[in-house]
Amino acid sequence: MKIMKKIFFMAATALMLCACDNNNQVKFTVTRSFDCDVLVVGGGPAGIGSAVCAARHGAKTILAERGGYLGGMATAGLVAPFMSSTTPDGKTMLIRGFYEELVNRMEAQGGAIHPLNAQIGSFSAYRDKGHHGLTTFDYECLKRTTEEFCKEAGVELLYHLLFVKADTKGGKITGAYFATKDGIWKITAKVYIDCTGDGDVAFQAGAPYVYGDGEGDIQASSLFFVVRGVDWKAMDAHNEACKEADDFEGQFYMREIIEAREAGEFPMWRQKIALFQNLDGTATVNMAQSDGVDGLDPKQVTDAEVDGRAQAAIIVKFLRKYVKGCENCELASTAEQLGVRETRRIIGEYTVTTEDAKNSVKYPDPVFCCANHMDIHRKGYVEYVARNTNDPYYFPYRALLPQKVDNLLCAGRCAAAERPVMAAIRVIPPCFAMGQAAGTAAALAVSSGCGPKQIDTGQLISTLKADGVYLPE
């Protein structure tokens, strides 16, 4: 029997190799199929918000995630804290709804600091501008709590599924295919939501998109890591002394970085230290950076992740030598996944422009508002785009709708916005907000028997408001 099994396996392998040799195409048999109302691809913040809110509004929902837990860059990428969800002064919560519900539940477990209770200091890496209203959180609490929300809403979670292809017919997606250890799985749905960050589903479905700046330039990527053993009292004392002396460069060890770079001890381009205190006393460090990495190229991403871990070790040595309070710090962990800031953005039924955000333009179909800074990460510096007002700016429903595909929504980093705008709203709280809007809209489309482009946007807005979304007049 064992010999027969071995012969069968070798024969099947040979047949597959022969089939592949002629035309560079590989044909796989679908080993399992699923059907649902709403399929969400990607389990990061946008995907979580999409899946939970679609299911809450009655849609049979599947969330397909390539990893083994939820959270996306917030967990696999160790990206902490959540950036601002408030007005620039930190006094008014702008991104509410499902996001605030999640934060409240995590806070009740001791796993988060509510953004309205956030203080400028060690939890904001001693930064002020653009760092009011942050949400410090615990990684494991986020994984567990988001899974609880999915279970309560009736979302079917499918982990370890890598999206590879979409079938289309007549401008609609008719099926999505995923690579698994079991072979190829197929999932069909009435409405699909692309929360991959890279617009993978939209790309496979033939939706038009822009990559980077449209001319080949791409924002820098970062590999986050965590250190333990930081003396926060010493860090605080140094920060206060520098503030009293009006010594901005000293506050962020900018002179020491130049000195170390000249000595060959700091070959990175970062100009300031950036250590965010976590709830357990560790620090999340955002200082390892790779430039020009194509986030769609696994080889380039691999090289950047390897280099990022090498950078982390060098940065820890720098911290121990130069930074007060870090003399005994140690590397605790590095991110599983590179923090890619930019790849594809769909061309939507409407694309949010930089001028829109600068001037707080209002739309007939707003689904959330925010006030996050527009900052583009380049080699050696961060470029900030100034706004003309401190009022919140808005995001319209149409920017979730890709052109040329009728039953698809795109939420998160791949939504339709010009580069500076997406540089602001790609952070975690706005992604949760986009997800809530996309999931709610998908459920309305299913219940109305139409596509996402045909729903009553007035009904969508009233539903979002009833669910706690803040949309000031």
Secondary structure, 3 states (H helix, E strand, C coil): CHHHHHHHHHHHHHHHHHHHHHHCCCCCCEEEEEEEEEEEECCCHHHHHHHHHHHHCCCCEEEEECCCCCCHHHCCCCCCCECCCECCCCCCECCCHHHHHHHHHHHHCCCECCHHHCCCCHHHCCCCCCCCCCECECHHHHHHHHHHHHHHHCCEEEECCEEEEEEEECCEEEEEEEEECCEEEEEEEEEEEECCCCCHHHHHCCCCEEECCCCCCCCCEEEEEEEECCCHHHHHHHHHHHHHCCCHHHHCCHHHHHHHHHCCCCCCCCCCCCEEECCCCCEEEEEEEECCCCCCCHHHHHHHHHHHHHHHHHHHHHHHHHCCCCCCCEEEEECCCCECCCCEEECECCCECHHHHHCCCCCCCEEEEECCCEEEEECCEEEEECCCCCCCEEEEHHHHCECCCCCEEECCCCCCECHHHHHHHCCHHHHHHHHHHHHHHHHHHHHHCCCHHHCCHHHHHHHHHHCCCCCCC
